[in-house]
Amino acid sequence: MRVLVLHAHPLGDSLHGALKATMVGPPQAHGREVDLCDLYAEGFEPALDAEARWRYFETQKVDK
């Protein structure tokens, strides 16, 4: 059996990165062939890059 894991997240240490590792490990341990497609590692041109993702959650200070 072959398994395709499609991963598309700019931050490798994110929850999605952990989920990717969780999805790849067990099938390989059971002798399955795993094809990991990490779009960001392959140069995917996303609308959201890692820097923009980090800025998205930064709080902005409002001067009074």
LINKA-V441596 format. One record per residue. N is the residue number from 1. PHI is phi in degrees with one decimal (999 if undefined). D_FIRST is the distance of its C-alpha to the first C-alpha in whole Angstrom. Layout:
BEGIN
n->N phi->PHI d_first->D_FIRST
n->N phi->PHI d_first->D_FIRST
END
This chain:
BEGIN
n->1 phi->999 d_first->0
n->2 phi->-107.7 d_first->4
n->3 phi->-123.5 d_first->7
n->4 phi->-106.0 d_first->10
n->5 phi->-113.3 d_first->13
n->6 phi->-103.6 d_first->16
n->7 phi->-121.3 d_first->19
n->8 phi->-143.5 d_first->23
n->9 phi->-148.5 d_first->26
n->10 phi->-72.6 d_first->29
n->11 phi->-109.7 d_first->29
n->12 phi->-68.8 d_first->27
n->13 phi->-96.6 d_first->28
n->14 phi->-87.1 d_first->28
n->15 phi->-56.9 d_first->26
n->16 phi->-64.0 d_first->24
n->17 phi->-64.5 d_first->23
n->18 phi->-66.1 d_first->23
n->19 phi->-64.5 d_first->20
n->20 phi->-59.3 d_first->18
n->21 phi->-62.2 d_first->19
n->22 phi->-66.4 d_first->18
n->23 phi->-77.6 d_first->14
n->24 phi->-85.1 d_first->13
n->25 phi->-59.0 d_first->14
n->26 phi->-58.6 d_first->13
n->27 phi->-62.7 d_first->9
n->28 phi->-64.0 d_first->10
n->29 phi->-63.3 d_first->13
n->30 phi->-98.8 d_first->10
n->31 phi->80.8 d_first->9
n->32 phi->-83.4 d_first->6
n->33 phi->-86.6 d_first->7
n->34 phi->-113.1 d_first->9
n->35 phi->-105.5 d_first->11
n->36 phi->-94.0 d_first->14
n->37 phi->-111.8 d_first->17
n->38 phi->-99.3 d_first->20
n->39 phi->-60.2 d_first->23
n->40 phi->-68.9 d_first->26
n->41 phi->-66.2 d_first->25
n->42 phi->-92.3 d_first->24
n->43 phi->85.2 d_first->28
n->44 phi->-53.9 d_first->27
n->45 phi->-95.9 d_first->31
n->46 phi->-81.9 d_first->31
n->47 phi->-77.1 d_first->34
n->48 phi->-122.2 d_first->33
n->49 phi->-95.3 d_first->33
n->50 phi->-60.7 d_first->34
n->51 phi->-63.2 d_first->37
n->52 phi->-64.9 d_first->38
n->53 phi->-64.5 d_first->35
n->54 phi->-64.3 d_first->37
n->55 phi->-63.8 d_first->41
n->56 phi->-57.9 d_first->39
n->57 phi->-97.0 d_first->40
n->58 phi->-71.8 d_first->43
n->59 phi->-83.0 d_first->46
n->60 phi->-100.5 d_first->49
n->61 phi->-84.7 d_first->52
n->62 phi->-108.2 d_first->55
n->63 phi->-78.5 d_first->59
n->64 phi->-108.7 d_first->61
END
